[in-house]
Amino acid sequence: MHFDIAAYRAAAKTPYARPVEVGGFSRIDGEQHFDKRALRRYRAPKLPNSLSSGYNDFVPKRDDKAKAEQCLLAAVERYAEQTSRAHFVTYRNNLNKLLATLHCPNDDWCIGVKRLADQRWLLRVRDTPRRRDEERSQSDAQRLMSYFGYRFEALCTGHDPAKAIDANDEYVGLFNCKLGDHRLAVAAEIDCVDDAGTYVELKTNKLLASKRLVGTFERFKLFKFWVQSYLVGVPRIVVGFRDEDELRKLQSFETLELPGLAASWRPQACLGFADAVLGWIRAALDAADGDAYVVTYDPEARAISFAQDADSTKRRRRG
C-alpha cells in the first residue's frame, strides 16, 4: 500500500491547535521521575567560550529506543485522563519527519506503528539503514561537532564544569496536540526554561560567512528549527554561532516569526501533508487486523509505503 506524493494536492488550510502541556518527566541517571528536576534554567553564556572543553569526559546519548518507549508509555499511563482521546502516541521526532518531507524530499525516514489499548496507536522511532550507516561511520571530527550542541546547552544552563556532561539526562514534556482531525499525545525533550517560565530551544551553527551560507541556513536549518519548536509550542530559539570550536555569537529567534524569513517555506503545505499522511495511515490501520506495521518514505520513489512489521512477525513466531 502506497501514498503517492506526486498525486498529493495540498488542502487550502489545515488547522494546528495550540499545544497544551499535560505532564512530563525527568530522566536522570537512567531513572524516570514524574517532575521537572531535569528542566534547566537558561542563562546567556559568556562569549567567547570553548565548545570542545569537556569532550573527553562526555557521556553520549544511549541508543536505547526500548527504554525511551517504555518511558513514553509510562507517562501516557500516568496522565491517562488527559491523553485518553489521542489517536496517536508519539515522540516529536516522528512528526518532525512528516512535516519536513515536502521541504526536504531527499531525507528518507521510517516510523513503526504499534497497536495500544482503546483504539490508540503508538508511533515508534525507527532509524533507516542510511542513518545507521552514518552513525557507525562517524569520524572523530563529526563526533566532536555533535558534542558542540551538548556543550552549548551546558553553557546556557549553568552546568557544573567539574561534572561530565551526560546527554541522557533530560526533561521531556508531554503535550496534547491536534492536527486537522488527528489528536496526538506528543512527548518532546525541552532544553531549558527562562526566568519568565518560557521554554527555550537551543541550537548551534557555524558562523555565516557568506550570502550562500545565510541562504542555506534560512532555507533548511531554520526550517527544521521551526518544525521542531512549532510542534509543541516552544516560542523561542537561541542559536549559538561558532567558528571552528569556539562560541562567538548568540541570536534569538521567535518561532512564529521564522516562516517569514525564507520565501521557499510552505508551512501550510507541510501541515496539510502531515495531516493527509496521518489520515492515510489511520485508514490503512482501520482496514488492517494486525498489531504492528511500518511506514517508510522512499526519496527515490517519492512514495510512502505501509506494510506489516516483519521484525514483529518474526518475534511472534520465535515466541
Secondary structure, DSSP 8 states (H G I E B T S, - for coil): -EEEGGG----S---B---EEEEEEEEETTEEESSSTT-EE-----SSEESSTTGGG-B-----HHHHHHHHHHHHHHTHHHHTT-SEEEEHHHHHHHHHTTTSTT--EEEEEEE-STT-EEEEEE--HHHHHHHHT--HHHHHHHHHHHHHHHHHTT--TTS--BTT-EEEEEEEEEETTEEEEEEEEE-EE-TTS-EEEEEEEE---SHHHHHHIIIIIHHHHHHHHHHTT--EEEEEEESSSEEEEEEEEEGGGGGGG-TT--HHHHHHHHHHHHHHHHHHHHH---SEEEEEEETTTTEEEEEE-HHHHHHHHH-
